[in-house]
Amino acid sequence: MSESSPRPPFTYTPLPEREPIRWPGDARVAFYVGLNIEHYHVDAPATSIFPGTAALKPDPLNYGWRDYGPRVGIWRMIELLDRLEMPASVLLNSEVCVENPEIIAAGRERNWSWVAHGTTNSRLHTGFETRGEEAEAVAGMFDQLERSTGARPQGWMGPALTETFDTPEIVAELGGSYVLDWCNDDQPYPLLGPDRMISVPYSIELNDIPLFVGKSFTGPEFREMIIDWFDQLYKDGESTGRVMTVGLHPFIANQPSRHRYLEEAFEYIAGHDGVWLTTTDAIADHYFEHYYDGAMTALAQRNGA
């Protein structure tokens, strides 16, 4: 990378050199459900199960497949989370607040954490002509989520994990404290630039879209991958705490043929001692309270400041 090339909003911090993390209750793993609740436009292509019709307007095949999520899949997911007493971190398109208010009401009853996730997943968070244009757009999303959910978002994840070089700073200016777009760690870590802004782990590998749509996983394969992932992090977490999430979309993971395998995997995780069933907001709060200042000091020493 040349001196003039843009750099990512973080610096390299090898895990063995970090202060060990201890989660509440001395848990080895902080586990959160990354629940994507999204709105799609009927006249725009988006995530598709059959690309052959994706450019049609309308595209009943793919739009209907996606629309299974808010109509049926989310309610199956809610039943599972309620039974296991699992909270959720909801990655929420702001248009859902208008289109599916019943889902917002259900989440408010359960004290879900709400993460700003763009306006719609029919449009990526890119193509802004100015920083001011982006700032206005993100502020509108934050304001809509606050009006509808009753809580100001603390976090951001762009549609398809998109952001600009300005997004973390804009999120910080709006009162946010973390982003989920950078899937490169098992622990939170500070971002460069804005004050008190961190990356919280999210997974694009342990995620139902790449696995079911991209790799044609079966339900049993998905269950086994979740369990294998957890077992490794649980082992690793004996020395320093880890974060685990499963990225889920109710129009995929909660289809009838798949839901039982997700249920079995979640039961496995919830059945272990030493697991903190939590949210992204709580993970960020704990990190800021106990580890952020030390991590910033270590970064300054590493960079020779």
Phi and psi in degrees as a GROMACS rama.xvg file:
@    title "Ramachandran Plot"
@    xaxis  label "Phi"
@    yaxis  label "Psi"
@TYPE xy
-78.3102  166.531  SER-2
-61.7947  -29.0839  GLU-3
-90.0904  -7.88751  SER-4
-73.7148  143.108  SER-5
-60.2784  149.386  PRO-6
-115.726  154.642  ARG-7
-67.0412  162.873  PRO-8
-83.0472  37.754  PRO-9
-156.517  166.697  PHE-10
-120.397  162.336  THR-11
-72.311  124.594  TYR-12
-133.891  96.6277  THR-13
-60.376  136.011  PRO-14
-57.0509  -40.0152  LEU-15
-63.2206  -19.7378  PRO-16
-89.4718  -3.31517  GLU-17
-86.0992  155.334  ARG-18
-62.6245  131.317  GLU-19
-58.9782  138.744  PRO-20
-95.5091  135.928  ILE-21
-120.295  122.534  ARG-22
-86.373  163.699  TRP-23
-52.954  140.878  PRO-24
70.576  15.6654  GLY-25
56.9963  34.4157  ASP-26
-67.596  145.89  ALA-27
-80.742  -35.3918  ARG-28
-128.178  129.232  VAL-29
-93.5775  112.211  ALA-30
-109.517  127.547  PHE-31
-131.425  149.875  TYR-32
-89.0501  116.751  VAL-33
-90.1116  90.2798  GLY-34
-96.5936  106.735  LEU-35
-83.6922  114.247  ASN-36
-116.103  111.993  ILE-37
-130.103  156.857  GLU-38
-119.668  136.673  HIS-39
-120.315  149.875  TYR-40
-90.1914  139.885  HIS-41
-72.5158  -15.3129  VAL-42
-112.712  23.6677  ASP-43
-139.142  141.268  ALA-44
-71.3745  150.359  PRO-45
-156.82  -162.373  ALA-46
-49.427  127.926  THR-47
-132.645  147.045  SER-48
-90.5868  -22.123  ILE-49
-136.635  99.7902  PHE-50
-62.5389  -18.5822  PRO-51
-62.0429  -24.2242  GLY-52
-113.448  5.97538  THR-53
-63.0001  -25.7707  ALA-54
-88.4404  -3.45689  ALA-55
-75.0174  151.37  LEU-56
-130.292  104.021  LYS-57
-80.5329  171.99  PRO-58
-122.392  80.0543  ASP-59
-56.5046  -37.0895  PRO-60
-58.4156  -58.6753  LEU-61
-78.1087  -37.3391  ASN-62
-63.7536  -43.8561  TYR-63
-62.5359  -39.3322  GLY-64
-59.4807  -44.6976  TRP-65
-67.7456  -35.1618  ARG-66
-73.6623  -8.74579  ASP-67
-61.4946  -29.3753  TYR-68
-58.2933  -62.0557  GLY-69
-70.6678  -23.7598  PRO-70
-81.8391  -37.7519  ARG-71
-133.022  -52.5686  VAL-72
-57.5627  -42.3312  GLY-73
-62.2607  -33.5019  ILE-74
-74.6218  -32.514  TRP-75
-66.161  -40.7909  ARG-76
-62.892  -43.4413  MET-77
-60.9423  -41.0486  ILE-78
-59.3385  -41.3239  GLU-79
-66.442  -47.9958  LEU-80
-62.5122  -39.6591  LEU-81
-62.3232  -44.5349  ASP-82
-64.1895  -37.7749  ARG-83
-91.4518  0.00838935  LEU-84
55.3478  43.9136  GLU-85
-97.9722  130.413  MET-86
-77.1678  175.907  PRO-87
-136.104  144.914  ALA-88
-101.999  112.462  SER-89
-96.6151  120.134  VAL-90
-90.1552  102.11  LEU-91
-113.926  118.7  LEU-92
-65.2645  135.027  ASN-93
-64.6605  -26.0394  SER-94
-67.6744  -21.0098  GLU-95
-61.2803  -32.2577  VAL-96
-58.5104  -32.2731  CYS-97
-91.2217  -41.262  VAL-98
-79.7594  -33.0445  GLU-99
-134.138  61.0498  ASN-100
-62.3489  -23.5159  PRO-101
-64.6066  -33.3777  GLU-102
-68.7412  -40.0538  ILE-103
-61.487  -43.2672  ILE-104
-61.5686  -41.4594  ALA-105
-63.7125  -39.548  ALA-106
-68.887  -37.0159  GLY-107
-63.2369  -38.6327  ARG-108
-62.2416  -27.8265  GLU-109
-103.845  5.54763  ARG-110
55.6877  43.1911  ASN-111
-64.092  154.062  TRP-112
-86.0533  140.331  SER-113
-114.324  121.07  TRP-114
-111.548  127.302  VAL-115
-63.1336  129.227  ALA-116
-133.106  41.4846  HIS-117
78.2507  -175.949  GLY-118
-85.5385  -47.8617  THR-119
-151.121  148.299  THR-120
-83.7803  11.8988  ASN-121
-87.2463  -2.15532  SER-122
-142.93  127.793  ARG-123
-76.3463  158.598  LEU-124
-88.0784  78.4079  HIS-125
-158.97  172.825  THR-126
83.0955  14.0588  GLY-127
-74.4688  136.827  PHE-128
-78.6939  -29.6592  GLU-129
-139.544  161.507  THR-130
-61.8609  -38.4943  ARG-131
-62.5024  -36.6491  GLY-132
-64.7697  -43.0518  GLU-133
-65.5127  -43.5748  GLU-134
-59.3917  -40.5487  ALA-135
-64.7172  -40.7454  GLU-136
-65.52  -46.1259  ALA-137
-66.9368  -38.6598  VAL-138
-60.3502  -39.3707  ALA-139
-62.4748  -40.0976  GLY-140
-64.3505  -47.7462  MET-141
-60.1994  -42.9827  PHE-142
-64.8461  -40.7969  ASP-143
-64.5167  -43.9  GLN-144
-63.8804  -39.9396  LEU-145
-65.1419  -42.4144  GLU-146
-62.7141  -40.31  ARG-147
-85.4789  -38.1371  SER-148
-94.9279  -17.2195  THR-149
82.6612  5.38823  GLY-150
-136.653  136.699  ALA-151
-72.9827  127.529  ARG-152
-60.5125  139.51  PRO-153
-95.2364  -22.1822  GLN-154
-126.559  168.166  GLY-155
-137.309  136.737  TRP-156
-141.784  121.884  MET-157
-72.1807  156.793  GLY-158
-55.5052  126.365  PRO-159
56.8113  31.5077  ALA-160
58.9344  40.2501  LEU-161
-98.1509  142.846  THR-162
-155.77  170.356  GLU-163
-105.415  176.364  THR-164
-65.7707  -16.4014  PHE-165
-95.2865  -13.5556  ASP-166
-58.2992  -49.0209  THR-167
-57.6457  -39.6385  PRO-168
-67.7067  -39.2122  GLU-169
-63.7689  -43.2833  ILE-170
-60.5173  -42.2012  VAL-171
-62.8182  -41.2932  ALA-172
-63.5183  -26.241  GLU-173
-90.2532  4.59067  LEU-174
100.355  2.02486  GLY-175
-80.2773  165.98  GLY-176
-136.969  -3.68578  SER-177
-155.466  158.191  TYR-178
-127.555  158.127  VAL-179
-114.757  3.88054  LEU-180
-72.9462  -20.2238  ASP-181
-102.013  100.346  TRP-182
-90.2743  66.6114  CYS-183
-129.404  17.5671  ASN-184
-158.471  162.489  ASP-185
-100.24  1.17562  ASP-186
-136.914  157.502  GLN-187
-65.2043  156.73  PRO-188
-156.089  155.734  TYR-189
-70.1138  144.687  PRO-190
-95.1386  152.779  LEU-191
-83.2842  151.646  LEU-192
103.179  -98.7667  GLY-193
-67.1988  146.842  PRO-194
-72.3267  137.675  ASP-195
53.9099  57.2662  ARG-196
-131.717  129.784  MET-197
-129.514  164.025  ILE-198
-97.3693  130.002  SER-199
-106.884  135.654  VAL-200
-59.6432  138.971  PRO-201
-136.778  163.138  TYR-202
-125.657  127.953  SER-203
-95.2079  -13.6129  ILE-204
-82.5106  -49.8945  GLU-205
-87.8679  72.6972  LEU-206
-150.196  132.432  ASN-207
-68.4911  -27.7948  ASP-208
-67.1059  -54.7987  ILE-209
-61.6192  -34.6313  PRO-210
-79.6099  -47.1109  LEU-211
-82.6893  -43.6312  PHE-212
-83.9738  -42.2653  VAL-213
-81.6732  -37.5259  GLY-214
-117.13  1.03798  LYS-215
57.6369  41.2886  SER-216
-61.1813  151.085  PHE-217
-91.4064  167.216  THR-218
-57.8727  -48.8155  GLY-219
-60.5082  -36.0149  PRO-220
-65.3987  -39.0231  GLU-221
-63.3626  -46.1365  PHE-222
-56.738  -47.4059  ARG-223
-66.2534  -35.2551  GLU-224
-67.2602  -41.5011  MET-225
-60.4995  -46.165  ILE-226
-65.6872  -43.1311  ILE-227
-62.1753  -41.463  ASP-228
-60.874  -48.0581  TRP-229
-61.6246  -45.4814  PHE-230
-57.8897  -40.4224  ASP-231
-67.2385  -45.8844  GLN-232
-66.5382  -34.495  LEU-233
-64.1847  -40.3403  TYR-234
-65.1596  -48.0874  LYS-235
-60.754  -35.3928  ASP-236
-70.0414  -5.70553  GLY-237
-64.6651  -32.2248  GLU-238
-95.932  -35.6876  SER-239
-156.288  135.128  THR-240
-60.9565  147.416  GLY-241
-121.865  162.554  ARG-242
-112.99  134.437  VAL-243
-127.839  138.191  MET-244
-140.075  154.844  THR-245
-118.067  121.314  VAL-246
-82.1344  118.576  GLY-247
-128.255  144.646  LEU-248
-126.694  120.119  HIS-249
-60.5844  -18.7067  PRO-250
-81.1523  -4.47117  PHE-251
-117.107  -64.7088  ILE-252
-65.0712  -28.3977  ALA-253
-101.808  19.3149  ASN-254
-64.263  149.196  GLN-255
-54.0525  -36.6665  PRO-256
-78.0597  -11.7941  SER-257
-109.635  -27.7445  ARG-258
-57.2747  -41.1018  HIS-259
-60.9305  -31.7348  ARG-260
-77.2865  -35.0566  TYR-261
-63.2473  -43.0906  LEU-262
-58.7634  -45.0652  GLU-263
-64.3302  -39.1776  GLU-264
-66.3873  -42.674  ALA-265
-65.5207  -38.7881  PHE-266
-61.1631  -39.0526  GLU-267
-61.6552  -47.2653  TYR-268
-65.431  -47.6402  ILE-269
-66.0828  -20.8971  ALA-270
-80.5108  -3.0502  GLY-271
-94.3812  140.988  HIS-272
-72.5617  161.306  ASP-273
75.5563  25.1959  GLY-274
-124.394  127.995  VAL-275
-97.773  105.086  TRP-276
-80.2022  112.117  LEU-277
-147.768  -162.495  THR-278
-133.573  166.365  THR-279
-62.6224  -37.9202  THR-280
-59.6261  -46.2803  ASP-281
-68.2473  -37.278  ALA-282
-61.9805  -46.3993  ILE-283
-61.9885  -44.6449  ALA-284
-60.1742  -43.6881  ASP-285
-65.3123  -40.8615  HIS-286
-65.1744  -43.9082  TYR-287
-63.143  -39.5779  PHE-288
-68.9064  -35.1297  GLU-289
-114.757  -22.9484  HIS-290
-131.829  -19.573  TYR-291
-61.4004  -49.69  TYR-292
-61.1996  -41.6566  ASP-293
-65.0632  -37.9694  GLY-294
-66.9194  -37.3974  ALA-295
-67.7363  -38.8767  MET-296
-63.3791  -42.7073  THR-297
-65.244  -36.6705  ALA-298
-64.0861  -43.7626  LEU-299
-61.2269  -41.6613  ALA-300
-67.2217  -38.3403  GLN-301
-66.1289  -35.3651  ARG-302
-88.1295  2.84446  ASN-303
76.5548  21.9859  GLY-304
